[in-house]
Amino acid sequence: MATGRRRRWTDARKVRFVEESYTAPRMAAATARRYEIFRSLLTRWRRDARLLQRLAKTPSSEWFGLRDLEPDGDDDDRRETGTD
């Protein structure tokens, strides 16, 4: 399936491929073949789309477990802890 060159896909085309791959069971492989892309690439786009949907439904304060932190007005979080 090598094309000899790296192709660039617009976000709109990626969305179209992902949507098409969800139209019926086992459509991911068929969609990848139709557009001559690797199934693993389509799988990555599908995973990214699911993550974006989840993030859109979740308040941003919960994205990285920040819901447990309360703003206290100090700048203590700026000091270095010495750990990386």
C-alpha positions as CSV (number, residue, x, y, z in Angstrom):
1,M,0.0,0.0,0.0
2,A,3.0,2.3,-0.1
3,T,2.5,5.4,-2.3
4,G,6.1,6.4,-2.3
5,R,5.3,9.8,-0.7
6,R,3.8,11.1,2.5
7,R,0.3,12.3,2.0
8,R,-1.3,15.1,4.1
9,W,-5.0,14.8,4.9
10,T,-7.1,17.8,5.9
11,D,-9.1,17.6,9.1
12,A,-12.3,17.5,7.1
13,R,-11.2,14.5,5.2
14,K,-10.0,12.7,8.4
15,V,-13.5,13.4,9.9
16,R,-15.1,12.0,6.8
17,F,-13.0,8.8,6.9
18,V,-13.7,8.3,10.6
19,E,-17.4,8.8,10.2
20,E,-17.6,6.4,7.3
21,S,-15.6,3.8,9.3
22,Y,-18.4,3.9,12.0
23,T,-21.3,3.4,9.6
24,A,-21.4,-0.4,10.0
25,P,-19.6,-3.1,12.0
26,R,-16.2,-4.0,10.6
27,M,-16.1,-0.9,8.3
28,A,-12.7,0.3,9.5
29,A,-10.7,-2.1,7.4
30,A,-13.0,-1.5,4.3
31,T,-12.7,2.3,4.8
32,A,-8.9,2.1,5.0
33,R,-8.7,0.0,1.9
34,R,-11.1,2.3,0.0
35,Y,-8.9,5.3,0.7
36,E,-5.6,3.4,0.5
37,I,-4.5,4.3,4.1
38,F,-3.2,2.0,6.7
39,R,-5.8,0.6,9.1
40,S,-3.5,1.6,12.0
41,L,-3.7,5.3,10.9
42,L,-7.5,5.2,10.7
43,T,-7.5,3.5,14.1
44,R,-5.4,6.4,15.5
45,W,-7.8,9.0,14.0
46,R,-10.8,7.1,15.5
47,R,-9.1,7.1,18.9
48,D,-8.3,10.8,18.7
49,A,-11.9,11.5,17.7
50,R,-13.2,9.6,20.7
51,L,-10.8,11.4,23.0
52,L,-11.9,14.8,21.6
53,Q,-15.5,13.9,22.1
54,R,-14.8,12.9,25.7
55,L,-12.9,16.1,26.4
56,A,-15.7,18.2,24.9
57,K,-18.2,16.6,27.3
58,T,-15.9,17.0,30.3
59,P,-15.2,20.3,32.1
60,S,-11.6,21.3,31.4
61,S,-10.8,21.2,35.1
62,E,-11.2,17.4,35.0
63,W,-8.9,16.8,32.0
64,F,-5.8,16.1,34.1
65,G,-7.4,15.4,37.5
66,L,-7.4,19.1,38.3
67,R,-10.9,18.9,39.8
68,D,-9.3,18.1,43.2
69,L,-7.3,21.3,43.2
70,E,-8.9,24.4,44.6
71,P,-7.6,27.8,43.8
72,D,-6.1,29.4,46.9
73,G,-4.6,32.5,45.6
74,D,-0.9,31.6,46.4
75,D,1.8,31.1,43.9
76,D,3.1,28.1,45.9
77,D,2.7,25.9,42.8
78,R,5.4,27.9,41.0
79,R,8.2,26.9,43.4
80,E,10.4,24.1,42.3
81,T,10.1,20.8,44.1
82,G,13.3,19.4,42.9
83,T,11.7,16.4,41.2
84,D,11.3,15.8,37.5
